[in-house]
Amino acid sequence: MNTLEQINNNFEYFSKSEKKVANSILESLQKAIHLCIASLAKLAKVGEPPPPVNRFCRRINTKGFPDFQLQLAQSIVNGASYVNRLVDQDDTVSFHTQKVFDSAIAQLGIVKDNLNTALLNKSELAARMAPSATAVIRS
């Protein structure tokens, strides 16, 4: 299970401060992989870093903040399945739009990564070699 899936699957079990960290990460994925631990703690409004952020990192089975950032980046690059459940009524239109598009982009990445191009190539070749529908009708 990748990092984003772990965050989403365990969200309801997180402590209050862990949920704040998770929300900050999910709302700013690209930013989260570049922030230092103190900046993430400040963004999440969880008080004095690094303990709350380190507890969150350990909770999702990473070895600490640097390992968490690496695994998060890998999840993003690999097109992790990510649907942001944090969309709510109070979101602005632009914020909601960003969340929807982030989810759609992640899903498209999964589709791209799982395409069986060999099978598609065989299908294309078979389609080109098959007689056209109009030729079959005329005969």
C-alpha positions as CSV (number, residue, x, y, z in Angstrom):
1,M,0.0,0.0,0.0
2,N,1.5,3.4,-1.0
3,T,1.7,6.4,1.3
4,L,-1.5,8.2,-0.1
5,E,-3.5,5.0,0.3
6,Q,-2.2,4.6,3.9
7,I,-3.2,8.2,4.7
8,N,-6.7,7.8,3.2
9,N,-7.3,4.3,4.7
10,N,-6.1,5.3,8.2
11,F,-7.5,8.8,8.4
12,E,-10.4,8.0,10.8
13,Y,-7.9,6.4,13.2
14,F,-5.5,9.4,13.4
15,S,-5.3,11.6,16.4
16,K,-6.5,15.2,16.1
17,S,-3.0,16.5,15.3
18,E,-2.3,13.6,12.9
19,K,-5.5,14.5,11.0
20,K,-4.3,18.1,10.8
21,V,-1.0,17.0,9.3
22,A,-2.8,14.6,6.9
23,N,-5.2,17.3,5.8
24,S,-2.4,19.7,5.1
25,I,-0.5,17.1,3.1
26,L,-3.6,16.0,1.1
27,E,-4.5,19.6,0.3
28,S,-1.0,20.5,-0.9
29,L,0.6,17.3,-2.2
30,Q,3.3,19.0,-4.3
31,K,4.1,21.4,-1.6
32,A,4.3,18.7,1.1
33,I,7.2,16.9,-0.7
34,H,9.3,20.0,-0.6
35,L,8.6,21.5,2.9
36,C,10.9,21.1,5.8
37,I,9.3,19.4,8.9
38,A,8.9,22.8,10.7
39,S,7.1,24.3,7.7
40,L,4.7,21.3,7.5
41,A,4.0,21.6,11.2
42,K,3.3,25.3,10.8
43,L,1.1,24.7,7.8
44,A,-0.8,22.0,9.7
45,K,-1.0,24.2,12.8
46,V,0.1,21.4,15.1
47,G,2.4,23.3,17.4
48,E,6.0,22.7,18.0
49,P,7.7,20.6,15.4
50,P,8.9,18.0,14.9
51,P,7.0,15.6,17.4
52,P,3.5,15.9,15.8
53,V,4.8,15.4,12.3
54,N,7.2,12.6,13.3
55,R,4.3,10.8,15.1
56,F,2.2,11.1,11.9
57,C,5.1,9.7,9.8
58,R,5.6,6.7,12.1
59,R,1.8,6.1,12.2
60,I,1.8,5.5,8.4
61,N,4.8,3.2,8.7
62,T,7.6,5.4,7.5
63,K,11.0,5.8,9.2
64,G,10.6,9.5,9.7
65,F,10.0,12.7,7.8
66,P,12.6,12.3,5.1
67,D,11.4,8.8,4.4
68,F,7.8,10.0,4.4
69,Q,8.6,12.7,1.8
70,L,10.3,10.2,-0.4
71,Q,7.5,7.7,-0.2
72,L,4.9,10.5,-0.8
73,A,6.8,11.6,-3.9
74,Q,6.9,8.1,-5.2
75,S,3.2,7.7,-4.6
76,I,2.6,10.9,-6.6
77,V,4.9,9.9,-9.4
78,N,3.5,6.4,-9.7
79,G,0.0,7.8,-10.1
80,A,-1.3,6.6,-6.8
81,S,-4.9,6.0,-6.5
82,Y,-6.0,9.2,-4.8
83,V,-9.5,10.5,-4.2
84,N,-9.6,13.5,-1.9
85,R,-12.4,12.9,0.5
86,L,-11.7,16.3,1.9
87,V,-13.9,18.1,-0.6
88,D,-16.6,19.8,1.4
89,Q,-19.3,22.4,1.1
90,D,-17.0,25.2,2.4
91,D,-14.4,24.8,-0.3
92,T,-14.1,27.6,-2.8
93,V,-14.8,26.8,-6.4
94,S,-11.1,27.0,-7.3
95,F,-10.1,24.8,-4.3
96,H,-12.8,22.3,-5.1
97,T,-11.7,22.3,-8.8
98,Q,-8.1,21.7,-7.9
99,K,-9.0,18.7,-5.7
100,V,-11.2,17.2,-8.5
101,F,-8.5,17.7,-11.1
102,D,-5.8,16.3,-8.8
103,S,-7.9,13.2,-8.3
104,A,-8.6,12.9,-12.1
105,I,-4.9,13.3,-13.0
106,A,-3.9,10.6,-10.5
107,Q,-6.6,8.2,-11.9
108,L,-5.4,8.9,-15.5
109,G,-1.9,8.1,-14.4
110,I,-3.1,4.7,-13.0
111,V,-4.9,3.9,-16.3
112,K,-1.8,4.9,-18.3
113,D,0.5,2.7,-16.1
114,N,-1.8,-0.3,-16.4
115,L,-2.5,-0.2,-20.1
116,N,-1.6,-3.4,-21.8
117,T,0.1,-1.9,-24.9
118,A,1.0,-5.3,-26.3
119,L,-2.7,-6.2,-26.4
120,L,-3.6,-2.9,-27.9
121,N,-1.0,-3.4,-30.6
122,K,-2.4,-6.8,-31.4
123,S,-6.0,-5.4,-31.5
124,E,-4.9,-2.6,-33.9
125,L,-3.1,-5.1,-36.2
126,A,-6.1,-7.4,-36.2
127,A,-8.4,-4.5,-37.0
128,R,-6.2,-3.4,-39.9
129,M,-6.0,-6.9,-41.3
130,A,-9.7,-7.6,-41.0
131,P,-11.9,-6.9,-44.0
132,S,-13.8,-3.7,-43.7
133,A,-17.5,-3.8,-42.8
134,T,-18.5,-2.4,-46.2
135,A,-16.5,-5.1,-48.1
136,V,-18.2,-7.8,-46.1
137,I,-21.6,-6.4,-46.8
138,R,-21.0,-6.2,-50.5
139,S,-19.9,-9.8,-50.9
